[in-house]
């Protein structure tokens, strides 16, 4: 399951990106799954799949909104803990409220091997990233930049980090965006490539500026 991924905030939404074996984003067995129109689930570790599938099957319809889904998932996992010997895992819930105040939810339900805990992430979340692309993305991506900029930086982080790993066999990148107006949308390959090219150019400019400081 998920090897390298991130959840990054934009001024007008949230971006979720991960490397994947799958050529088609949004597939039911992918690392990023849609739970409702404004909520995604990012499966961070393989052991989470059984708990996630059991929760979705037992909880229909799902509660409305990412915050309510998070609470419900914690309650379910606490009442139905994974089988003995299940390795620690995380399931990250990402969402943006559709009505009322713009409430962002980025938090994980984690199984420690003994108990279920909830871990909030108030900022960007990086998983498995090399420090250099992560640093550049943190410098460029703040809460006041657009979804397109953040998409490019997210793909840049995933692709550049994967190149640092020998024999890495997850050649595709899946990206979903969540915004108030459009809800959850998958980003297609042509748009990903355009935004990645822009992110690479921006990272190069920043690298040159940083080198000039030394």
For each residue, the residues with C-beta under 8 A, 3 or more apart:
1: 31 43 44 45 46 48 49
2: 5 18 19 31 42 43 44 45 127 128
3: 18 19 128 162 165 168 170
4: 18 19 127 128 129 157 158 161 162 165 170
5: 2 16 17 18 19 31 42 44 127 128 158
6: 15 16 17 18 124 125 126 127 129 137 154 157 158
7: 14 15 16 42 92 94 106 121 124 125
8: 14 15 17 124 125 137 141 150 153 154
9: 14 15 104 106 123 124 141 143 150
10: 13 14 15 141 143 145 146 147 149 150
11: 143 144 145 146
12: 146 147 179 180
13: 10 96 147 177 178 179 180
14: 7 8 9 10 94 95 96 104 106 177 178 179
15: 6 7 8 9 10 147 150 151 154 175 176 177
16: 5 6 7 32 40 42 94 154 175 176 177 178
17: 5 6 8 151 154 155 157 158 173 174 175 176
18: 2 3 4 5 6 31 32 42 158 173 174
19: 2 3 4 5 158 162 168 170 171 172 173 174
20: 25 30 31 170 172 173 174
21: 169 170 171 172
22: 25 27 29 30 172 174
23: 172
24: 27
25: 20 22 30 32 174 175 176 186 187 188
26: 30 32 34 174 176 186
27: 22 24 30
28: 33
29: 22
30: 20 22 25 26 27 33 174
31: 1 2 5 18 20 42 43 174
32: 16 18 25 26 40 41 42 43 174 176
33: 28 30 40 41 43 52
34: 26 37 39 40 41 176 184
35: 39 40 41 56 62 66 69 93 95
36: 39 62 64 65 69 95 184
37: 34 98 183 184
38: 65 66 95 96 97 98 178 180 183 184
39: 34 35 36 65 66 69 93 94 95 105 178 184
40: 16 32 33 34 35 93 94 95 176 178 184
41: 32 33 34 35 52 91 92 93 94
42: 2 5 7 16 18 31 32 91 92 93 94
43: 1 2 31 32 33 46 48 49 52 91 92
44: 1 2 5 48 89 90 91 92 108 127
45: 1 2 48 87 88 89 90
46: 1 43 49 89
47: 50 51 82 86 87 88 89 111
48: 1 43 44 45 51 52 89 90 91 111
49: 1 43 46 52 53
50: 47 53 54 82 86
51: 47 48 54 55 77 80 82 89 91 111
52: 33 41 43 48 49 55 56 91
53: 49 50 56 57
54: 50 51 57 58 76 80
55: 51 52 58 59 72 73 76 77
56: 35 52 53 59 60 62
57: 53 54 60
58: 54 55 76 80
59: 55 56 62 63 72 76
60: 56 57
61:
62: 35 36 56 59 69 72
63: 59 68 69 71 72
64: 36 68
65: 36 38 39 68 69 95 97 98 105
66: 35 38 39 69 70 93 94 95 96 97 105
67: 70 71 95 97 103 105
68: 63 64 65 71 72
69: 35 36 39 62 63 65 66 72 73 93 95
70: 66 67 73 74 93 105 107 109 118
71: 63 67 68 74 75
72: 55 59 62 63 68 69 75 76
73: 55 69 70 76 77 91 93 109
74: 70 71 77 78 109 116 118
75: 71 72 78 79
76: 54 55 58 59 72 73 79 80
77: 51 55 73 74 80 81 82 109 111 116
78: 74 75 81 115 116
79: 75 76
80: 51 54 58 76 77
81: 77 78 111 115 116
82: 47 50 51 77 86 89 111
83: 86
84:
85:
86: 47 50 82 83 89 111 113
87: 45 47 113
88: 45 47 110 111 112 113
89: 44 45 46 47 48 51 82 86 110 111
90: 44 45 48 108 109 110 111 119
91: 41 42 43 44 48 51 52 73 108 109 110
92: 7 41 42 43 44 106 107 108 109 121 125
93: 35 39 40 41 42 66 69 70 73 105 106 107 108 109
94: 7 14 16 39 40 41 42 66 105 106 178
95: 14 35 36 38 39 40 65 66 67 69 104 105 178
96: 13 14 38 66 102 103 104 105 178 179 180
97: 38 65 66 67 100 101 102 103 104 180
98: 37 38 65 180 183
99:
100: 97 103
101: 97
102: 96 97 180
103: 67 96 97 100
104: 9 14 95 96 97
105: 39 65 66 67 70 93 94 95 96
106: 7 9 14 92 93 94 120 121 122 125
107: 70 92 93 118 119 120 121
108: 44 90 91 92 93 118 119 121
109: 70 73 74 77 90 91 92 93 116 117 118
110: 88 89 90 91 116 117 118 119
111: 47 48 51 77 81 82 86 88 89 90 115 116
112: 88 115 116 117
113: 86 87 88
114:
115: 78 81 111 112
116: 74 77 78 81 109 110 111 112
117: 109 110 112
118: 70 74 107 108 109 110
119: 90 107 108 110
120: 106 107
121: 7 92 106 107 108 124 125
122: 106
123: 9
124: 6 7 8 9 121 137 138 141
125: 6 7 8 92 106 121
126: 6 129 134 137 157
127: 2 4 5 6 44
128: 2 3 4 5 161
129: 4 6 126 133 134 157 158 161
130: 133 134 160 161 164
131: 134 135
132: 135 136 160
133: 129 130 136 137 156 157 160 161 203
134: 126 129 130 131 137 138 157 161
135: 131 132 138 139
136: 132 133 139 140 153 156 203 206 207
137: 6 8 124 126 133 134 140 141 153 154 156 157
138: 124 134 135 141
139: 135 136 206
140: 136 137 145 149 153 199 202 203 206
141: 8 9 10 124 137 138 145 149 150 153
142: 145
143: 9 10 11
144: 11
145: 10 11 140 141 142 149 150
146: 10 11 12 149 150
147: 10 12 13 15 150 151 177 179
148: 151 152 195
149: 10 140 141 145 146 152 153 195 198 199
150: 8 9 10 15 141 145 146 147 153 154
151: 15 17 147 148 154 155 175 177 187 191 192 195
152: 148 149 155 156 195 196 197 198 199 202
153: 8 136 137 140 141 149 150 156 157 199 202
154: 6 8 15 16 17 137 150 151 157 158 175
155: 17 151 152 158 159 173 175 192 195 196 199
156: 133 136 137 152 153 159 160 196 199 200 203
157: 4 6 17 126 129 133 134 137 153 154 160 161
158: 4 5 6 17 18 19 129 154 155 161 162 173
159: 155 156 162 163 173 196
160: 130 132 133 156 157 163 164
161: 4 128 129 130 133 134 157 158 164 165
162: 3 4 19 158 159 165 168 170
163: 159 160 168
164: 130 160 161
165: 3 4 161 162 168
166:
167:
168: 3 19 162 163 165
169: 21
170: 3 4 19 20 21 162
171: 19 21
172: 19 20 21 22 23
173: 17 18 19 20 155 158 159 192
174: 17 18 19 20 22 25 26 30 31 32 186
175: 15 16 17 25 151 154 155 186 187 192
176: 15 16 17 25 26 32 34 40 184 185 186 187
177: 13 14 15 16 147 151 182 184 185 187
178: 13 14 16 38 39 40 94 95 96 183 184 185
179: 12 13 14 96 147 182 183 185
180: 12 13 38 96 97 98 102
181:
182: 177 179 185
183: 37 38 98 178 179
184: 34 36 37 38 39 40 176 177 178
185: 176 177 178 179 182
186: 25 26 174 175 176
187: 25 151 175 176 177 191 192
188: 25 191 192
189: 192 193
190: 193 194
191: 151 187 188 194 195
192: 151 155 173 175 187 188 189 195 196
193: 189 190 196 197
194: 190 191 197 198
195: 148 149 151 152 155 191 192 198 199
196: 152 155 156 159 192 193 199 200
197: 152 193 194 200 201
198: 149 152 194 195 201 202
199: 140 149 152 153 155 156 195 196 202 203
200: 156 196 197 203 204
201: 197 198 204 205
202: 140 152 153 198 199 205 206
203: 133 136 140 156 199 200 206 207
204: 200 201 207 208
205: 201 202 208 209
206: 136 139 140 202 203 209 210
207: 136 203 204 210 211
208: 204 205 211 212
209: 205 206 212 213
210: 206 207 213 214
211: 207 208 214
212: 208 209
213: 209 210
214: 210 211
